[in-house]
Amino acid sequence: MPFRRADAPGRGVADAALARALEEISRLGGGTVESYPEDTAGRKVPGSFLYNATVALFERHGFERIRQIGKHHWVVSRFVG
């Protein structure tokens, strides 16, 4: 599980890292950004199993699901200008 304060849900290290990465991509000219996160809705998944974070995290940052690529994994995409 990402490190975060107990009173600050949704604002852990993964959230901050993604926000900063998107800022840097924008600063460098932007483009299409893709990732392959796991959908954890309705089930518990140990944080150590989340290689590429969760779909919910990416959706909070404006990504959209493009296609499912496994039982719980998706391609998500967003254009950064």
Secondary structure, DSSP 8 states (H G I E B T S, - for coil): -----TT-TT-SHHHHHHHHHHHHHHHTT-EEEEE--B--TTS---GGG-TT-BHHHHHHTT-EEEEE-SSSBEEEEEEE-
